[in-house]
Each structure stands twice: as C-alpha cells, then as structure tokens.
C-alpha cells in the first residue's frame, strides 16, 4: 500500500481527534505495510470492529464489521492465527468458535462496561432463583457468562430471536436498556412474554439523550436518526431506524435522507465518511475508551511476539458450554 492509496480513502474522515492529511498517511504506511507482510508470513487474519480507528480498518484489517459478522467470519476462517482488533470478549468469542486456532487480542485495555457488569457465578445464582426462565445473553459478555446461559444474541438478531423463541419466560442479560427495548418491541408486536433482566449498560450508548435528537431535528429538516438498540428507550422512540452497527451502516447507504444522525460510537461515522463521503453526518458522537485502546504499533507488536499475555486461552470445559450458547444463536438465526 502507498500513502496516496490510504489518503484517497481517509481524506474525508475527521474523527475529531485526527485529520488524515497526506503527511499523516505517509507516517502510517511503514507500519501498515509491515503488518500486512507479517500476516501473509503467518497465515493470519485481522478482524476489526467498526469502532476502531480508520487507519486500522483501511490499512490492515481483512474483515470489518460488527460482533455478529465478525463472529461468523471467525467461525468460517481457515487462517492459522486470528488477531482480533476490538475488545476482549470479542476475541474470546473468536476463540470459542476456533478452539484449535491461535487467537490474540491486540488491546491492553480491552474491557467493556457492559461485559464487565456480570459474571458467570452471578448468572448461576440467578438461574437458581429463576429456574423456569431461558437465559439469553447479549454477545457482549465474557466466556464464563456465555457458559452459564442457554443462548447468545447480537444487536442484529435479538428482536427476531426473542420474538420467535419457544418460551414465554426470558431472563436477558447483561444490558438493561436493550432488555427494556425488547419489552417495548414485544408489546408493539402483541407478543406476550415475561422478560426479566440484569442492570448492566454500555456507557457509550447510555449517555445519549432524547433532547439532543429533538434539537438536531429542529435544526435540520429531512434527517434520518439511526439508533443502536443499546440506547435508552426514550432515545429509541426518536429513531427513524433502530439496528446494529452493520444495520445502521446499510441503512445510511441505502436511503436518501438529506443528512443522518448516528446514535452510536464514533467509529461508524468515520467509516461512512470514508466509504460514502457524499453522505452528510451531523451531530456529535461518543468514543469508546476500550475500543480506542487498539493501535497499529500494538497490533504489530502482538503479531511479532505472539506473547502469552495477548493470546486468548480458555478452559476446555467452559469453552464447550459457551460454544453451545453461541452455536444455538446461529441455529436460531437460520430457523428465522
């Protein structure tokens, strides 16, 4: 890759932190090319979540998307090594689906306020309290939580899976806000199910408020407001479209509104500006401090050293249970 190629893609991107000048792209190219060379030598792939920095997405990533898409890619991969540029629970999911492969995180700060809000032991305690409920976990959970649950879901399939699941008693975790949005969805579609939930939330999406959207709508006519389902119900109520990261991306690229408000992490706005510079994005967004822990230098260091600190290792028995939880998700998606 040459600096001119990277600049052509990123010239229209302004993250609010970094503007991609030609000189900036020249600085990035040496490490980008070294990473790409190392990938080929090690038969490795890089999976990158949309929320990470644009130079990663368009410089070294082999696949870019949301949790569901990247989980599916990991499941089908024939690479010897997988380097997951995101947060820890996503790298864990890739390892669960590829137990025989080496999987590495590339982030020293790969936590998640949502995933860290509950443990497998806490889930087991809840199961004793609610033995008749089917326990559904959002994919934004650790492996030990998945091992304690019946079924995993993502933001792209949660509504259809919950609506069609053959049970009327559900315990959803860890996202309280997504659970409230599920309850509203079921009521709207006249589906009677009891949905209990835990108290976790994503600090990025929880911070959005409906007043901000009202203000932007007053200032801008014919805008489309696209909202992630981890947001509060009051924000969801203001949306023209509700969906996953990939869903919002596709919505923007397939519709013809005069402008768009993207109520999710800032990385999606950067990606749309790079790939669809004609689309007008307005309003502010929030960065995820955990996703921002990824950078090119650390990715290179991880690929070179393959250190034990960055490799994902899981207990085999726990992995087997957690893998069944995820595989049931794929099965439910295929049925629906």
GUVEX-893610 format. One line per 3 residues: their letters; for each residue x, y, z of C-alpha. Coordinates in nm, 4 decimals. Example, Ala and Ser with C-alpha at 12.3 -4.5 7.8 and 13.67 -1.06 7.14 Angstrom:
as = 1.2300,-0.4500,0.7800 ~ 1.3670,-0.1060,0.7140
END
This chain:
xxx = 0.0000,0.0000,0.0000 ~ 0.1186,0.3540,-0.0759 ~ 0.0421,0.6727,0.1140
xxx = -0.1653,0.8024,-0.1778 ~ -0.3954,0.4973,-0.1537 ~ -0.4563,0.5436,0.2173
xxx = -0.5041,0.9180,0.1768 ~ -0.7588,0.8686,-0.1006 ~ -0.9703,0.6602,0.1376
xxx = -0.9271,0.8672,0.4536 ~ -0.9118,1.2247,0.3222 ~ -1.2791,1.2839,0.4052
xxx = -1.2506,1.1388,0.7583 ~ -1.2280,1.3672,1.0607 ~ -1.2607,1.1780,1.3865
xxx = -1.2483,1.4941,1.5963 ~ -0.9124,1.3703,1.7206 ~ -0.7267,1.3066,1.3955
xxx = -0.7448,1.4544,1.0453 ~ -0.5867,1.2291,0.7827 ~ -0.3581,1.4584,0.5890
xxx = -0.1263,1.3185,0.3225 ~ 0.1636,1.3652,0.5638 ~ -0.0215,1.1689,0.8331
xxx = -0.0814,0.8857,0.5884 ~ 0.2872,0.8823,0.4969 ~ 0.3697,0.8357,0.8664
xxx = 0.1303,0.5390,0.8926 ~ 0.2319,0.3491,0.5792 ~ 0.5546,0.1821,0.7031
xxx = 0.3886,0.0052,0.9972 ~ 0.0808,-0.0798,0.7871 ~ 0.2941,-0.2493,0.5225
xxx = 0.4959,-0.4335,0.7851 ~ 0.1788,-0.5680,0.9484 ~ 0.0405,-0.6827,0.6138
xxx = 0.3669,-0.8606,0.5347 ~ 0.3637,-1.0372,0.8732 ~ 0.0037,-1.1526,0.8176
xxx = 0.0956,-1.3313,0.4972 ~ 0.4003,-1.4944,0.6523 ~ 0.1959,-1.6316,0.9436
xxx = -0.1245,-1.7182,0.7548 ~ -0.3081,-1.4794,0.9855 ~ -0.6161,-1.2634,0.9502
xxx = -0.7095,-0.9433,1.1274 ~ -1.0706,-0.8960,1.2311 ~ -1.1546,-0.5367,1.3233
xxx = -1.4682,-0.3926,1.4744 ~ -1.6116,-0.0848,1.3041 ~ -1.5449,0.1214,1.6178
xxx = -1.1631,0.1079,1.5969 ~ -0.9502,0.3733,1.4270 ~ -0.9819,0.4186,1.0472
xxx = -0.6139,0.3542,0.9736 ~ -0.6670,0.0041,1.1158 ~ -0.9875,-0.0597,0.9218
xxx = -0.8480,0.0533,0.5872 ~ -0.4815,-0.0255,0.6397 ~ -0.4545,-0.3757,0.7861
xxx = -0.7976,-0.5301,0.8547 ~ -0.9068,-0.8267,0.6451 ~ -1.2652,-0.8101,0.7710
xxx = -1.4538,-0.5165,0.9235 ~ -1.7949,-0.5262,1.0855 ~ -1.9997,-0.5722,1.3998
xxx = -1.9970,-0.8523,1.6575 ~ -2.2257,-1.0879,1.4662 ~ -2.0489,-1.0528,1.1326
xxx = -1.7037,-1.0958,1.2818 ~ -1.8186,-1.3955,1.4877 ~ -1.9425,-1.5579,1.1675
xxx = -1.6150,-1.4811,0.9883 ~ -1.4187,-1.6330,1.2760 ~ -1.6344,-1.9448,1.2610
xxx = -1.5605,-1.9938,0.8899 ~ -1.1957,-1.8911,0.8872 ~ -0.9170,-2.1221,0.7671
xxx = -0.6380,-1.8964,0.8973 ~ -0.3866,-2.0379,1.1444 ~ -0.3965,-1.7251,1.3590
xxx = -0.6667,-1.4700,1.4291 ~ -0.5822,-1.1237,1.5594 ~ -0.8973,-0.9560,1.6881
xxx = -0.8820,-0.5773,1.6959 ~ -1.1653,-0.4804,1.9281 ~ -1.2220,-0.5696,2.2951
xxx = -1.1556,-0.8838,2.4957 ~ -1.4972,-1.0502,2.4832 ~ -1.4937,-1.0417,2.1022
xxx = -1.1542,-1.2119,2.0899 ~ -1.2888,-1.4695,2.3374 ~ -1.5828,-1.5366,2.1071
xxx = -1.3460,-1.5954,1.8152 ~ -1.1508,-1.8416,2.0290 ~ -1.4695,-2.0238,2.1305
xxx = -1.5540,-2.0741,1.7643 ~ -1.1960,-2.1679,1.6716 ~ -1.0606,-2.3741,1.9635
xxx = -0.7840,-2.5249,1.7526 ~ -0.6516,-2.1886,1.6287 ~ -0.4332,-1.9314,1.7985
xxx = -0.6412,-1.6218,1.8752 ~ -0.4950,-1.2966,2.0045 ~ -0.6368,-0.9721,2.1337
xxx = -0.4469,-0.6579,2.0338 ~ -0.5557,-0.4311,2.3171 ~ -0.4141,-0.3777,2.6651
xxx = -0.7341,-0.2024,2.7713 ~ -0.9901,-0.4358,2.6177 ~ -1.2577,-0.4289,2.8831
xxx = -1.6217,-0.3324,2.8328 ~ -1.8539,-0.1648,3.0817 ~ -2.1336,-0.3916,2.9636
xxx = -1.9462,-0.7235,2.9569 ~ -1.7815,-0.6492,3.2915 ~ -2.1154,-0.5835,3.4634
xxx = -2.1909,-0.9510,3.5355 ~ -2.0043,-1.2775,3.5981 ~ -2.0801,-1.6417,3.5319
xxx = -2.1187,-1.7033,3.9058 ~ -2.3822,-1.4304,3.9252 ~ -2.5684,-1.5834,3.6313
xxx = -2.5693,-1.9231,3.8034 ~ -2.7135,-1.7638,4.1167 ~ -2.9884,-1.6042,3.9077
xxx = -3.0633,-1.9387,3.7423 ~ -3.1283,-2.0907,4.0833 ~ -3.3685,-1.8058,4.1586
xxx = -3.5454,-1.8275,3.8207 ~ -3.5272,-2.1949,3.7179 ~ -3.8150,-2.1708,3.4660
xxx = -3.6564,-1.8920,3.2593 ~ -3.4484,-1.9246,2.9445 ~ -3.1286,-1.7263,2.9988
xxx = -3.0299,-1.5193,2.6963 ~ -2.7059,-1.3259,2.6962 ~ -2.6042,-1.0469,2.4649
xxx = -2.2845,-1.1334,2.2807 ~ -2.1170,-0.8503,2.4754 ~ -2.0391,-1.0909,2.7594
xxx = -1.7408,-1.2906,2.8783 ~ -1.6965,-1.6596,2.8016 ~ -1.7859,-1.7639,3.1563
xxx = -2.1181,-1.5786,3.1283 ~ -2.1938,-1.7418,2.7934 ~ -2.1144,-2.0797,2.9500
xxx = -2.3847,-2.0155,3.2111 ~ -2.6515,-1.9144,2.9566 ~ -2.8756,-2.1010,2.7126
xxx = -2.8426,-1.8765,2.4116 ~ -2.6495,-1.5739,2.2889 ~ -2.7797,-1.2921,2.0678
xxx = -2.6430,-0.9825,1.8961 ~ -2.7981,-0.6447,1.8258 ~ -2.8673,-0.7588,1.4681
xxx = -3.0791,-1.0596,1.5661 ~ -3.2007,-1.0059,1.9229 ~ -3.5573,-0.8982,1.8383
xxx = -3.6301,-1.1792,1.5958 ~ -3.4757,-1.4476,1.8170 ~ -3.6582,-1.3386,2.1328
xxx = -3.9878,-1.2988,1.9480 ~ -3.9693,-1.6426,1.7872 ~ -3.8132,-1.8397,2.0714
xxx = -4.0343,-2.1196,2.2015 ~ -4.0577,-1.9898,2.5574 ~ -4.2568,-1.7209,2.7351
xxx = -4.0162,-1.6693,3.0262 ~ -3.6866,-1.4996,2.9470 ~ -3.4051,-1.3617,3.1563
xxx = -3.1986,-1.1238,2.9431 ~ -2.8521,-1.0050,3.0403 ~ -2.6464,-0.8005,3.0884
xxx = -2.7961,-0.4985,2.9090 ~ -3.0811,-0.3363,3.1000 ~ -3.1518,-0.0840,2.8226
xxx = -3.1632,-0.3439,2.5476 ~ -3.3967,-0.5512,2.7662 ~ -3.6332,-0.2549,2.8015
xxx = -3.6260,-0.2109,2.4238 ~ -3.7034,-0.5823,2.3796 ~ -4.0032,-0.5450,2.6106
xxx = -4.1276,-0.2475,2.4063 ~ -4.0780,-0.4435,2.0837 ~ -4.2782,-0.7394,2.2143
xxx = -4.5610,-0.5106,2.3290 ~ -4.5678,-0.3352,1.9927 ~ -4.5974,-0.6700,1.8149
xxx = -4.8504,-0.8039,2.0669 ~ -4.6239,-1.0879,2.1785 ~ -4.6771,-1.1883,2.5408
xxx = -4.3559,-1.2886,2.7166 ~ -4.2107,-1.2176,3.0564 ~ -3.8683,-1.0566,3.0259
xxx = -3.6548,-1.0137,3.3365 ~ -3.3122,-0.8525,3.3142 ~ -2.9941,-0.7511,3.4923
xxx = -2.8640,-0.3979,3.5394 ~ -2.5650,-0.3587,3.3043 ~ -2.5280,-0.0991,3.0310
xxx = -2.2855,0.0314,2.7704 ~ -2.1590,0.3660,2.8969 ~ -2.1205,0.4951,2.5385
xxx = -2.4817,0.4344,2.4355 ~ -2.6388,0.5075,2.7739 ~ -2.5137,0.8671,2.7623
xxx = -2.7293,0.9707,2.4649 ~ -3.0459,1.1647,2.5449 ~ -3.3673,1.2401,2.3517
xxx = -3.3311,1.6165,2.3920 ~ -3.0191,1.6091,2.1754 ~ -3.2128,1.4380,1.8976
xxx = -3.5020,1.6841,1.9287 ~ -3.2575,1.9736,1.8915 ~ -3.0943,1.8243,1.5824
xxx = -3.4334,1.7588,1.4242 ~ -3.5359,2.1204,1.4807 ~ -3.2164,2.2462,1.3205
xxx = -3.2121,2.0052,1.0272 ~ -3.5085,1.9093,0.8116 ~ -3.5431,1.5683,0.6445
xxx = -3.2774,1.3980,0.8565 ~ -3.2716,1.0296,0.9406 ~ -3.1955,0.9324,1.3002
xxx = -3.0379,0.5871,1.3272 ~ -3.0059,0.4444,1.6789 ~ -2.8301,0.1421,1.8255
xxx = -3.0536,-0.0778,2.0484 ~ -2.8141,-0.0380,2.3440 ~ -2.9516,0.3163,2.3819
xxx = -3.2260,0.4182,2.6317 ~ -3.5870,0.3573,2.5213 ~ -3.6513,0.7325,2.5210
xxx = -3.3833,0.7658,2.2539 ~ -3.5101,0.4642,2.0597 ~ -3.8517,0.6348,2.0453
xxx = -3.6961,0.9222,1.8488 ~ -3.5372,0.6958,1.5873 ~ -3.6244,0.6552,1.2227
xxx = -3.4177,0.3381,1.2201 ~ -3.3056,0.1051,1.5007 ~ -3.0376,-0.1537,1.4331
xxx = -2.6942,-0.2998,1.4832 ~ -2.3732,-0.1302,1.3742 ~ -2.3895,-0.3087,1.0386
xxx = -2.7609,-0.2394,1.0140 ~ -2.7086,0.1346,1.0605 ~ -2.4257,0.1279,0.8066
xxx = -2.6516,-0.0390,0.5493 ~ -2.9414,0.1940,0.6320 ~ -2.7338,0.5029,0.5596
xxx = -2.6010,0.3616,0.2341 ~ -2.9426,0.2513,0.1081 ~ -3.1525,0.5569,0.1929
xxx = -3.1601,0.9103,0.0566 ~ -3.2144,1.1403,0.3540 ~ -3.0522,1.4822,0.3398
xxx = -2.8431,1.4018,0.6474 ~ -2.8008,1.1392,0.9186 ~ -2.7679,1.1348,1.2948
xxx = -2.5843,0.8204,1.4052 ~ -2.6567,0.7464,1.7687 ~ -2.3727,0.5070,1.8387
xxx = -1.9927,0.5024,1.8754 ~ -1.7910,0.7456,1.6623 ~ -1.6164,0.4776,1.4598
xxx = -1.9260,0.4219,1.2479 ~ -1.9360,0.7877,1.1444 ~ -1.5712,0.7652,1.0365
xxx = -1.6364,0.4518,0.8350 ~ -1.9301,0.6064,0.6496 ~ -1.7309,0.9223,0.5776
xxx = -1.4548,0.7057,0.4315 ~ -1.6750,0.4808,0.2192 ~ -1.9625,0.7182,0.1392
xxx = -1.8226,1.0737,0.1531 ~ -2.1372,1.2069,-0.0152 ~ -2.3447,1.1171,0.2907
xxx = -2.3848,1.4030,0.5386 ~ -2.3376,1.3079,0.9039 ~ -2.4438,1.5639,1.1655
xxx = -2.4352,1.5770,1.5421 ~ -2.1738,1.4575,1.7859 ~ -2.0894,1.1008,1.8760
xxx = -1.9220,0.9242,2.1681 ~ -1.5920,0.7365,2.1627 ~ -1.5474,0.4020,2.3391
xxx = -1.2331,0.4263,2.5514 ~ -1.1910,0.0492,2.5308 ~ -1.2028,0.0282,2.1517
xxx = -0.9593,0.3195,2.1359 ~ -0.7015,0.1030,2.3141 ~ -0.6160,-0.0525,1.9778
xxx = -0.3414,0.0993,1.7631 ~ -0.1119,-0.0050,1.4781 ~ 0.2014,-0.0286,1.6900
xxx = 0.0378,-0.2643,1.9387 ~ -0.1077,-0.4762,1.6577 ~ 0.2405,-0.5087,1.5057
xxx = 0.3938,-0.5937,1.8444 ~ 0.1294,-0.8601,1.9052 ~ 0.1832,-1.0252,1.5670
xxx = 0.5616,-1.0208,1.6051 ~ 0.5779,-1.1513,1.9631 ~ 0.2601,-1.3610,1.9955
xxx = 0.3015,-1.3183,2.3698 ~ 0.1101,-1.5303,2.6180 ~ -0.0354,-1.2116,2.7695
xxx = -0.2185,-1.1359,2.4437 ~ -0.3195,-1.4895,2.3489 ~ -0.6730,-1.5957,2.4373
xxx = -0.6750,-1.9195,2.6360 ~ -0.9905,-2.0710,2.7845 ~ -1.0739,-2.3710,2.9994
xxx = -1.1878,-2.6521,2.7651 ~ -1.4995,-2.7423,2.9668 ~ -1.6070,-2.3791,2.9952
xxx = -1.5381,-2.3325,2.6241 ~ -1.7601,-2.6250,2.5306 ~ -2.0540,-2.4825,2.7257
xxx = -2.0031,-2.1300,2.5945 ~ -1.9658,-2.2522,2.2366 ~ -2.3047,-2.4255,2.2566
xxx = -2.4558,-2.0935,2.3672 ~ -2.3182,-1.9179,2.0582 ~ -2.3880,-2.2017,1.8174
xxx = -2.7509,-2.2023,1.9261 ~ -2.7643,-1.8377,1.8161 ~ -2.6528,-1.9339,1.4655
xxx = -2.9111,-2.2127,1.4671 ~ -3.1905,-1.9765,1.5707 ~ -3.0899,-1.7250,1.3019
xxx = -3.1083,-1.9965,1.0369 ~ -3.4562,-2.1013,1.1592 ~ -3.5837,-1.7427,1.1467
END
